[in-house]
Amino acid sequence: MADGPLRIAVLGCADIAWRRMLPAVVATPGIRLVAVAGRDRARAARFAAEFGGEPVEGYEQVLARPDVEAVYVPLPPGLHAEWVGAALRAGKHVLAEKPLATTAAAAASLVALAGRRGLVLLENYMFVRHPLHAEVRRLLGDGVLGELRGFTGVFGVPPRPDGDIRYRPAPAGGALTDLGGYPVRAAQLFLGPELDVVAATARYDLRRAVDLSGTALLVTSAGVSAQLAFGLESSYRCAYELWGSQGRLVVDRAFTPPPDHAPRILVERRGSTTEKVVAPRDQFAEVLRAFVLAVREGRACDLGGGAILRQAALVDRIRETAVWAGM
Ligand SMILES: NC(=O)c1ccc[n+]([C@@H]2O[C@H](COP(=O)([O-])OP(=O)(O)OC[C@H]3O[C@@H](n4cnc5c(N)ncnc54)[C@H](OP(=O)(O)O)[C@@H]3O)[C@@H](O)[C@H]2O)c1
């Protein structure tokens, strides 16, 4: 087993790498950035100057380097299958941005490839690692809401600049791929993995050939429902609510709290409201810690294997079920 910090490279000078992941890499013990690969050397050099590592033009060159043990892949989702696959075949552990792939079949083949090669493959649904949600689960376990009757999860953002990868059918594409996965993942956290998709809708931009927003209704075998909404064309909302026989619980800024933000859990019961504040945590750093432990110590992580497959299957089902409205 290798010693010292995990030597990681990034494939693609992405906005999310600059804003969240690479600052977390720099601040996290046990991991070191050794290379930044981009299509454009100057952009890679700007990233390397800020966060360290060697700038490299082209992704293949980085995969060929023996000093790179692992890669972080924040490419547009439609390119993940190609480059995550290439990284695994080159013997690298992979932390992939969400979603790992744009279809369940592609996700399954990457998970199988990682398994055959004995490599770690995690999907960066980073909010799952924030202690906020463990605290919500503890409150549910304590019976604060009585019996759980339903979940509501939303993630919507105002329109992005026209050239954004989210407005291109390839290699990225649309609201379900980019944002829908968050409430889908959160619904599974609280209602369990065995959810069925009952109905879904999508508003489709005919000119750009991408979905701009959507909704989905999921249900457990006990009839507990999850109502989800997501979109790239609304005011900002990023929240979930759990509703039980004796009260309701609301979490705002649920999926993307900044590292210095102390999230609040609001519980409303029998006419009175209480608030619990959870300590700030950098959820990207939490993902990195889990990644290092998975690689170095074989520690299981809820961002890998079965969780990836269940998530991808539900997103596929939402896409197949959706009633599309073209605009
Ligand atoms: N976990 C989270 O909180 C979070 C938040 C936002 C986004 N994401 C995910 O992170 C990924 C990247 O999102 P982003 O907003 O950071 O995107 P972005 O800024 O557009 O970055 C994507 C990068 O991919 C590379 N690339 C290679 N081929 C490309 C092509 N044909 N078109 C565009 N870019 C190409 C580019 O880097 P080079 O030119 O340097 O190669 C580009 O900078 C997506 O999977 C997204 O879902 C995750």
Ligand as a Chemical Component Dictionary entry (heavy atoms), coordinates in Angstrom:
data_LIG
# 
_chem_comp.id                   LIG 
_chem_comp.type                 NON-POLYMER 
_chem_comp.pdbx_formal_charge   0 
_chem_comp.three_letter_code    LIG 
# 
loop_
_chem_comp_atom.comp_id 
_chem_comp_atom.atom_id 
_chem_comp_atom.alt_atom_id 
_chem_comp_atom.type_symbol 
_chem_comp_atom.charge 
_chem_comp_atom.model_Cartn_x 
_chem_comp_atom.model_Cartn_y 
_chem_comp_atom.model_Cartn_z 
_chem_comp_atom.pdbx_ordinal 
LIG N1  N1  N 0  -20.786 18.835 -6.603  1  
LIG C1  C1  C 0  -21.105 20.101 -6.828  2  
LIG O1  O1  O 0  -21.365 20.900 -5.933  3  
LIG C2  C2  C 0  -21.121 20.608 -8.242  4  
LIG C3  C3  C 0  -21.399 21.957 -8.494  5  
LIG C4  C4  C 0  -21.334 22.413 -9.817  6  
LIG C5  C5  C 0  -21.053 21.518 -10.850 7  
LIG N2  N2  N 1  -20.839 20.204 -10.562 8  
LIG C6  C6  C 0  -20.536 19.239 -11.626 9  
LIG O2  O2  O 0  -19.204 19.476 -12.042 10 
LIG C7  C7  C 0  -19.086 19.253 -13.444 11 
LIG C8  C8  C 0  -18.568 20.524 -14.098 12 
LIG O3  O3  O 0  -19.458 21.598 -13.866 13 
LIG P1  P1  P 0  -18.942 23.125 -13.956 14 
LIG O4  O4  O 0  -20.097 23.988 -13.704 15 
LIG O5  O5  O -1 -17.747 23.302 -13.116 16 
LIG O6  O6  O 0  -18.578 23.191 -15.512 17 
LIG P2  P2  P 0  -17.473 24.039 -16.289 18 
LIG O7  O7  O 0  -16.986 25.190 -15.497 19 
LIG O8  O8  O 0  -18.055 24.311 -17.644 20 
LIG O9  O9  O 0  -16.243 23.026 -16.401 21 
LIG C9  C9  C 0  -16.190 21.922 -17.223 22 
LIG C10 C10 C 0  -14.720 21.760 -17.686 23 
LIG O10 O10 O 0  -14.653 20.621 -18.534 24 
LIG C11 C11 C 0  -13.654 20.829 -19.518 25 
LIG N3  N3  N 0  -14.226 20.457 -20.824 26 
LIG C12 C12 C 0  -13.756 19.474 -21.625 27 
LIG N4  N4  N 0  -14.473 19.343 -22.735 28 
LIG C13 C13 C 0  -15.443 20.299 -22.677 29 
LIG C14 C14 C 0  -16.482 20.686 -23.563 30 
LIG N5  N5  N 0  -16.703 20.058 -24.735 31 
LIG N6  N6  N 0  -17.288 21.691 -23.185 32 
LIG C15 C15 C 0  -17.099 22.329 -22.017 33 
LIG N7  N7  N 0  -16.118 22.011 -21.130 34 
LIG C16 C16 C 0  -15.283 21.003 -21.458 35 
LIG C17 C17 C 0  -13.230 22.289 -19.462 36 
LIG O11 O11 O 0  -11.926 22.321 -18.872 37 
LIG P3  P3  P 0  -10.580 22.438 -19.761 38 
LIG O12 O12 O 0  -10.913 23.308 -20.917 39 
LIG O13 O13 O 0  -9.579  23.001 -18.828 40 
LIG O14 O14 O 0  -10.217 21.054 -20.179 41 
LIG C18 C18 C 0  -14.225 22.938 -18.509 42 
LIG O15 O15 O 0  -13.625 23.924 -17.726 43 
LIG C19 C19 C 0  -20.451 18.795 -13.910 44 
LIG O16 O16 O 0  -20.511 17.386 -13.858 45 
LIG C20 C20 C 0  -21.394 19.386 -12.867 46 
LIG O17 O17 O 0  -22.598 18.625 -12.718 47 
LIG C21 C21 C 0  -20.852 19.753 -9.283  48 
# 
loop_
_chem_comp_bond.comp_id 
_chem_comp_bond.atom_id_1 
_chem_comp_bond.atom_id_2 
_chem_comp_bond.value_order 
_chem_comp_bond.pdbx_ordinal 
LIG N1  C1  SING 1  
LIG C1  O1  DOUB 2  
LIG C1  C2  SING 3  
LIG C2  C3  SING 4  
LIG C2  C21 DOUB 5  
LIG C3  C4  DOUB 6  
LIG C4  C5  SING 7  
LIG C5  N2  DOUB 8  
LIG N2  C6  SING 9  
LIG N2  C21 SING 10 
LIG C6  O2  SING 11 
LIG C6  C20 SING 12 
LIG O2  C7  SING 13 
LIG C7  C8  SING 14 
LIG C7  C19 SING 15 
LIG C8  O3  SING 16 
LIG O3  P1  SING 17 
LIG P1  O4  DOUB 18 
LIG P1  O5  SING 19 
LIG P1  O6  SING 20 
LIG O6  P2  SING 21 
LIG P2  O7  DOUB 22 
LIG P2  O8  SING 23 
LIG P2  O9  SING 24 
LIG O9  C9  SING 25 
LIG C9  C10 SING 26 
LIG C10 O10 SING 27 
LIG C10 C18 SING 28 
LIG O10 C11 SING 29 
LIG C11 N3  SING 30 
LIG C11 C17 SING 31 
LIG N3  C12 SING 32 
LIG N3  C16 SING 33 
LIG C12 N4  DOUB 34 
LIG N4  C13 SING 35 
LIG C13 C14 SING 36 
LIG C13 C16 DOUB 37 
LIG C14 N5  SING 38 
LIG C14 N6  DOUB 39 
LIG N6  C15 SING 40 
LIG C15 N7  DOUB 41 
LIG N7  C16 SING 42 
LIG C17 O11 SING 43 
LIG C17 C18 SING 44 
LIG O11 P3  SING 45 
LIG P3  O12 DOUB 46 
LIG P3  O13 SING 47 
LIG P3  O14 SING 48 
LIG C18 O15 SING 49 
LIG C19 O16 SING 50 
LIG C19 C20 SING 51 
LIG C20 O17 SING 52 
# 
